[in-house]
Each structure stands twice: as C-alpha cells, then as structure tokens.
Amino acid sequence: MNEKDKLICEIIQLAYLVNEHTEFCTFIRFSGHVDSIDIEIRASKENWQSEILRTEFYTEVDKYRTVKDPLAFLKAKRDILAHILKDEDIPYEECDVEKYLVEEYTF
C-alpha cells in the first residue's frame, strides 16, 4: 500500500469511529468508479437529518478545487476527523466555509 492508500483507509476508518464513539452520526460513501469520498457528519444518531459538516473529494484529481499537494489535502481531512473523534467537537476553524444563496419563490 502506498501513502495515499493508507490515508484513504485512515479517513474511512476515522469516519466510522466518529460514528461509533461520539454523539455524531456519519455517512461515508466511497465511489470507486470516480475515486471520490463523501463524508457527512450529522448532529446525532437521533437527529441524523441535521447536517453539520460535509466533505466530498476526489482521491486522484480533485476536479472542483485546486489541490497543490494531494497528500497534504488527505492528511488535513484525516486530522479533522481525528480531532472530532478525540475531542468530540467540530474544529470549525480548520474547515472551509461554503455559502450558498437559496431563493425560494412562492405564489
């Protein structure tokens, strides 16, 4: 196994452990046909509809972001999950903020 393989396995394992050993609920999807991982962290097992953190990334070439160092990018994802597992809180200061404008029209 190369370093990238090990990091991906660690990320998936940590997401699973966050689900098992914290109040948070996680959803993990690995799509091998496009080499992507999607991890969602929800408020709790009872309140699993309430998404509080999400990441989706391609493990080979990230088509939506400019990643100068793919291994450092994977390590950062791993480290955030490790923090959540250890401290049972979300390190928002280490996360990217994405804002969306949502408009709703009614008549």
C-alpha positions in Angstrom: 0.0 0.0 0.0 1.3 3.4 -0.8 0.8 6.5 1.3 -2.3 7.7 -0.5 -3.9 4.2 0.0 -3.1 4.3 3.8 -4.6 7.9 4.1 -7.8 6.9 2.4 -8.2 3.9 4.7 -7.5 6.0 7.8 -10.1 8.6 6.7 -12.7 6.0 6.2 -11.8 4.3 9.5 -11.9 7.6 11.4 -15.3 8.5 9.9 -16.6 5.1 11.1 -15.1 5.6 14.6 -16.6 9.1 14.9 -20.0 7.4 14.3 -19.3 4.7 16.8 -17.6 6.6 19.6 -19.2 10.1 19.6 -22.7 11.6 19.6 -22.3 12.4 15.9 -23.8 10.3 13.1 -21.7 9.8 10.0 -22.4 8.8 6.4 -19.5 7.6 4.4 -19.5 6.8 0.7 -16.6 5.7 -1.5 -17.3 5.8 -5.2 -14.5 3.7 -6.7 -15.5 4.4 -10.3 -14.6 8.1 -9.9 -12.3 7.8 -6.9 -14.3 10.0 -4.6 -15.1 10.0 -0.9 -18.2 11.8 0.5 -18.4 12.1 4.3 -21.3 13.8 6.1 -21.4 14.4 9.8 -24.8 14.8 11.3 -25.7 16.2 14.8 -26.6 12.9 16.3 -28.0 9.4 15.6 -31.4 10.7 16.7 -31.0 14.0 14.8 -29.4 12.5 11.7 -31.2 14.8 9.4 -29.3 17.8 10.7 -26.1 18.0 8.7 -23.3 20.0 10.3 -20.3 19.2 8.3 -19.7 17.7 4.8 -16.8 17.0 2.5 -16.6 15.4 -0.9 -13.3 15.0 -2.6 -11.6 13.1 -5.4 -8.7 11.0 -4.3 -6.8 11.3 -7.6 -7.5 14.6 -9.3 -9.8 16.9 -7.5 -11.9 18.4 -10.3 -13.5 21.2 -8.2 -10.6 22.5 -6.2 -7.0 23.3 -6.9 -5.1 21.0 -4.7 -1.4 21.7 -4.9 -0.4 18.8 -2.6 -2.9 15.9 -2.7 -1.3 14.1 0.2 -1.4 17.2 2.4 -5.1 17.6 1.5 -5.8 14.0 2.5 -3.9 14.4 5.8 -5.9 17.6 6.6 -9.1 15.6 6.2 -7.7 12.8 8.3 -6.6 15.3 11.0 -10.1 16.9 11.2 -11.7 13.5 11.7 -9.1 12.6 14.3 -9.9 15.8 16.2 -13.6 15.1 16.1 -13.0 11.6 17.5 -10.6 12.8 20.2 -12.4 16.0 21.4 -16.0 15.2 20.4 -16.4 18.6 18.8 -16.1 20.2 15.4 -13.0 22.2 14.7 -14.8 24.8 12.6 -11.7 27.0 12.4 -10.0 24.2 10.4 -12.9 23.8 8.0 -13.7 25.6 4.8 -16.9 27.7 4.7 -19.1 27.4 1.7 -22.0 29.8 1.4 -25.0 29.3 -0.9 -27.7 31.7 -1.7 -31.0 29.9 -1.6 -34.0 31.7 -3.1 -37.5 30.3 -2.9 -40.4 31.6 -5.0 -44.0 31.1 -4.0 -47.3 32.3 -5.5 
